[in-house]
Amino acid sequence: MRCWDNYAMTNSTTPTPTTTLTITGMRDEHCLRLVTNAIQDLPGIGHLEIALDTGAATIEHGSFVSEADIHHAIEDAGFGVR
């Protein structure tokens, strides 16, 4: 095995799990901050985008965070999710 073959095997990247969902009940920037903080409090949350006007959310997270964990965090913050 050549040295660069081993490098490629040990340094390959795996795709980050991404969850896409719709958050309901947000009315203003305060609501957006609450739900953003609730999601970011989960371990392993990477990039997060939430559109206030539509509720569309895209969340990159570690494989140890499930979609159900994200749903619970949003609901515990007082918002709906679908």
Rosetta blueprint (number, residue, H / E / L):
1 M L
2 R L
3 C H
4 W H
5 D H
6 N H
7 Y H
8 A H
9 M H
10 T H
11 N L
12 S L
13 T L
14 T L
15 P L
16 T L
17 P L
18 T E
19 T E
20 T E
21 L E
22 T E
23 I E
24 T E
25 G L
26 M L
27 R L
28 D L
29 E H
30 H H
31 C H
32 L H
33 R H
34 L H
35 V H
36 T H
37 N H
38 A H
39 I H
40 Q H
41 D L
42 L L
43 P L
44 G L
45 I E
46 G E
47 H E
48 L E
49 E E
50 I E
51 A L
52 L L
53 D L
54 T L
55 G L
56 A E
57 A E
58 T E
59 I E
60 E E
61 H E
62 G L
63 S L
64 F L
65 V L
66 S L
67 E H
68 A H
69 D H
70 I H
71 H H
72 H H
73 A H
74 I H
75 E H
76 D H
77 A L
78 G L
79 F L
80 G E
81 V E
82 R L
